[in-house]
Amino acid sequence: MDDRKKIVAWSLYDWANSAYSTTVVGTILQTYLVNITPNNQGPGLWSTTITISATLAFVLAPILGAIADATNIKKKLWTLFMLLGSISTILMFFVTSDLYWLGAVLAVVSSVAFSSSFVFYNAFLPEIASEGQRDRVSSLGFALGYLGGGLLLLLNLVLIMGADKFGITTGLASRISLASAGVWWLGFSIPMWRRIHDLPRDAAHPVAKGNPITSGFAQLARTLVEMRKFPQAFLFLIAFILYNDGIQSVIGLSSTFATAELKLDLSTVIGVFLMVQFLAFGAAWVFGRISERVGAKRAIMGGLVVWTFIVVMAYVWVREGWQFWVLGASVALVMGGTQAISRSLFSRLIPRDKSAEFYGLYETSDKVSSIFGPLIFAIVFGATQSVRGGILALIVFFIAGMLLLSRVRVSRGMKDVAAYEAASNAAAGITAASQR
């Protein structure tokens, strides 16, 4: 554990797949697909694509985690979904106006593969980093993700905006950019593929025999029952759903706020987006160091206080372009750090032999976090016709999340995990002795 080469290899996967988040999902694919879809059906096609992707990822995450833990094949499943996601992204190069439907299909496949690979990626964290190093390692992954995703996006924007100078059309430049995200994802996944492997199971944590799918479902059912043994992990998941819903909503609605409320042009919005990516690189790393000094829970609580201040600042103060830049910088300070420390804190509240399964539930919680915030925003906006009012309404998620998080007892949760693992080891010892 704490093997430096393994930690770097693991962290580089964040660098690898963040190119997909920024170049494909965050900026280029949506605009390109909407523009090439005939009869003004692009927005409808895109929203349907997102809905299908989120639903499939929501259903698959806990099932895949259960299968991985029951069979000890996290590495194989991670490899499968990494290849499926990166190759389907590379194939976006062939999406043209005649094959616009292919873009929707590849978007669904790549998005589901992206989310599924994270189930197994996150589950390796307790296996490569000791308890005292997980905040720093998790933060390193997020930091590299922001840097790598921002770097490729910058290169792709240069290509698209300067397409004429390169002697190509904007459409071709967009297709090259989409494919480049897949190549980037695949290429920078190689270090993890080479260095990270499943740990051998011992008598306390045997591998289930028989059909891996049925074994996975059986394991999932047992975990949902056994969740009662880890009440602090369950309470943390609920808190995470709430405050992460606020985080994802602020990020997702920021461009709406900039264009509809502040009337900023696209170049300004993209500029702020890039600034956030690069600032978040350093901020996520610093956030990890802070958590080592004050504790993960306190670090997250502090981050949520800043998020609360951000939505209030957007409502009360932000009126001009330069103020939106300040708002973006404030978001960058806590965006990656809050999520990185949440990931590492959760690892302390779950047993290692169920890491993939519990991170499947964690990933499912992450998907739930993209539902309620936009809904609240839409309701408030519909009633008030105020974008500012809709943004301010998101404060409820941060306050509720902080209140629940304050009730999480990390030390008690770690004792629950230790007691569970001790009982498992003792039971395995009795079984082994009886077989002699």
NORGIFEN-V963703 format. One record per pair of residues at least 24 apart in sequence whose C-alpha atoms are under 6 Angstrom apart, sorted by the first residue. I is the first residue (numbers start at 1). J is the second residue. If there is no record, write none. Layout:
i->(I I)
j->(J J)
This chain:
i->(1 1 2 2 6 9 9 10 11 13 14 14 15 15 15 16 16 16 17 18 18 19 19 20 22 23 24 36 37 53 53 57 58 58 61 61 62 62 62 65 65 65 66 66 66 66 67 69 69 70 70 70 71 71 74 75 78 78 81 81 82 85 85 85 86 86 86 89 89 90 90 92 93 93 93 119 119 120 123 123 134 135 135 135 136 138 139 139 139 139 140 142 143 143 143 146 146 147 147 150 203 204 204 204 232 232 233 239 239 239 241 241 242 242 243 243 243 244 245 245 245 246 246 249 276 279 280 280 283 284 284 287 300 303 303 308 311 315 349 349 351)
j->(128 129 128 129 195 191 192 192 141 189 141 145 144 145 148 184 185 188 185 145 149 149 181 181 149 153 178 97 100 108 112 112 364 367 360 364 357 360 361 356 357 360 216 219 220 357 216 354 356 207 208 216 207 208 120 197 117 120 113 117 117 110 113 114 182 185 186 179 182 179 182 179 175 176 179 359 360 356 355 356 344 288 341 344 288 340 284 285 288 340 285 336 281 284 285 277 281 278 281 277 428 424 425 428 408 413 349 401 404 405 365 369 397 401 397 398 401 369 369 370 373 394 397 373 332 332 332 333 333 336 337 337 338 334 338 395 392 388 413 414 417)
